[in-house]
Amino acid sequence: MPRYCTNCGKAIENDGKFCTNCGAPAPVDQPTYTQPDPEPQYARQETPKGPKPASYLALSILATIFCCLPFGIVAIVFSAKVDSHWNAGRFIEAQEASRKAKTWMLVSVILGAVAIISYLALVFFGISLLGGEEFLEILENYK
């Protein structure tokens, strides 16, 4: 695309920095900006397949507090996605988020239960190694 001098109107060579006729600086080509492509929109499904899936949010919070914090947090994240997907009309994603929330909530509960049972087993194993009388002495000295 040819450029023209803004001072005298004569054509300027493509790589020229100044007009050869009047010596005025050549106009700088402005880069053209294009509008970015819009974010892809998820297709809204026509009708939901079944009732709204359970979000398991309350159970996920309880599992996080009482059982296993890391996996409980993952369950809370998926639980929060259930309602947002459902309200946006993405029913399949809502059902998938509900399934994942339930899975991670159960993982949190099971690992928490295993940890508590293991701890109690180790405590009782330690008591049995010491003997009942020695353990009671240790407890009395601790007071």
C-alpha positions as CSV (number, residue, x, y, z in Angstrom):
1,M,0.0,0.0,0.0
2,P,1.7,3.3,-1.1
3,R,2.3,6.0,1.4
4,Y,1.8,9.7,0.7
5,C,3.5,12.8,2.3
6,T,1.1,14.5,4.7
7,N,2.8,17.9,3.8
8,C,2.9,17.9,0.0
9,G,0.9,14.8,-1.0
10,K,3.6,13.2,-3.2
11,A,4.2,9.4,-3.1
12,I,6.9,8.2,-0.7
13,E,8.9,5.0,-1.3
14,N,7.8,2.1,1.0
15,D,11.1,2.1,3.0
16,G,11.6,5.9,2.8
17,K,11.7,7.8,6.1
18,F,11.4,11.3,4.5
19,C,9.6,12.8,1.5
20,T,12.0,13.2,-1.4
21,N,10.0,16.3,-2.6
22,C,9.7,18.4,0.5
23,G,11.8,16.6,3.2
24,A,9.0,16.1,5.6
25,P,9.1,13.0,7.7
26,A,7.1,10.1,6.2
27,P,3.9,9.1,8.1
28,V,4.3,6.1,10.3
29,D,2.2,3.1,9.4
30,Q,-0.2,2.5,12.2
31,P,-0.6,-1.2,13.0
32,T,-4.1,-2.4,12.4
33,Y,-5.8,-4.0,15.4
34,T,-8.4,-6.7,15.0
35,Q,-11.1,-7.5,17.4
36,P,-10.2,-10.6,19.4
37,D,-12.4,-13.6,18.9
38,P,-15.1,-13.9,21.5
39,E,-14.8,-16.6,24.1
40,P,-16.4,-19.8,23.0
41,Q,-19.9,-20.1,24.4
42,Y,-21.0,-23.5,25.7
43,A,-24.1,-24.7,23.9
44,R,-27.2,-24.4,26.1
45,Q,-29.0,-27.6,26.2
46,E,-32.7,-27.5,25.5
47,T,-34.1,-29.5,28.4
48,P,-32.5,-31.0,31.5
49,K,-32.1,-34.7,31.6
50,G,-33.7,-35.5,35.0
51,P,-33.9,-33.3,38.1
52,K,-31.1,-31.0,39.3
53,P,-28.2,-33.1,40.6
54,A,-27.2,-32.8,44.3
55,S,-24.4,-30.5,45.0
56,Y,-23.0,-32.2,48.1
57,L,-21.8,-28.8,49.3
58,A,-22.8,-29.2,53.0
59,L,-21.3,-32.7,53.1
60,S,-18.1,-31.5,51.4
61,I,-17.7,-28.8,54.0
62,L,-18.1,-31.2,56.8
63,A,-15.7,-33.7,55.2
64,T,-13.2,-30.9,54.8
65,I,-13.5,-29.8,58.5
66,F,-13.6,-33.3,60.1
67,C,-11.8,-35.7,57.8
68,C,-9.3,-34.7,55.1
69,L,-8.7,-31.0,54.3
70,P,-7.0,-31.3,50.8
71,F,-9.6,-33.7,49.3
72,G,-12.4,-31.9,51.0
73,I,-11.4,-28.6,49.3
74,V,-11.6,-30.3,45.9
75,A,-15.0,-31.6,46.7
76,I,-16.1,-28.0,47.7
77,V,-14.9,-26.7,44.4
78,F,-16.8,-29.2,42.4
79,S,-19.9,-28.7,44.6
80,A,-19.9,-25.0,43.8
81,K,-19.8,-25.7,40.1
82,V,-23.0,-27.8,40.1
83,D,-25.3,-24.8,40.7
84,S,-23.4,-22.5,38.3
85,H,-23.5,-25.0,35.5
86,W,-27.1,-25.8,36.1
87,N,-28.2,-22.2,36.1
88,A,-26.2,-21.5,32.9
89,G,-28.1,-24.4,31.2
90,R,-25.1,-26.7,31.0
91,F,-26.9,-29.7,32.4
92,I,-24.4,-32.3,31.5
93,E,-21.5,-30.4,33.1
94,A,-23.7,-29.9,36.2
95,Q,-24.2,-33.7,36.4
96,E,-20.5,-34.3,35.9
97,A,-19.6,-31.8,38.6
98,S,-22.0,-33.4,41.0
99,R,-20.5,-36.8,40.3
100,K,-17.0,-35.5,41.0
101,A,-18.1,-33.6,44.1
102,K,-19.5,-36.9,45.5
103,T,-16.4,-38.8,44.6
104,W,-14.0,-36.4,46.3
105,M,-16.2,-36.0,49.3
106,L,-16.2,-39.8,49.8
107,V,-12.4,-39.9,49.3
108,S,-12.1,-37.3,52.0
109,V,-14.3,-39.2,54.4
110,I,-12.7,-42.5,53.8
111,L,-9.1,-41.2,54.1
112,G,-10.1,-39.3,57.3
113,A,-11.6,-42.5,58.7
114,V,-8.5,-44.5,57.8
115,A,-6.3,-41.9,59.5
116,I,-8.4,-41.9,62.7
117,I,-8.5,-45.7,62.9
118,S,-4.8,-45.9,62.2
119,Y,-4.0,-43.4,65.0
120,L,-6.2,-45.2,67.5
121,A,-4.7,-48.6,66.5
122,L,-1.2,-47.1,67.1
123,V,-2.2,-45.7,70.5
124,F,-3.7,-49.0,71.7
125,F,-0.7,-50.9,70.3
126,G,1.5,-48.6,72.2
127,I,-0.5,-49.2,75.4
128,S,-0.4,-52.9,75.0
129,L,3.4,-52.8,74.5
130,L,3.9,-50.8,77.7
131,G,1.4,-52.8,79.7
132,G,-1.7,-51.5,81.3
133,E,0.0,-50.7,84.7
134,E,2.9,-48.8,83.2
135,F,0.6,-46.8,81.0
136,L,-1.5,-45.8,84.1
137,E,1.7,-44.7,85.9
138,I,2.7,-42.6,82.9
139,L,-0.7,-41.0,82.9
140,E,-0.6,-40.3,86.7
141,N,2.9,-38.7,86.4
142,Y,1.7,-36.6,83.5
143,K,-1.0,-34.9,85.7
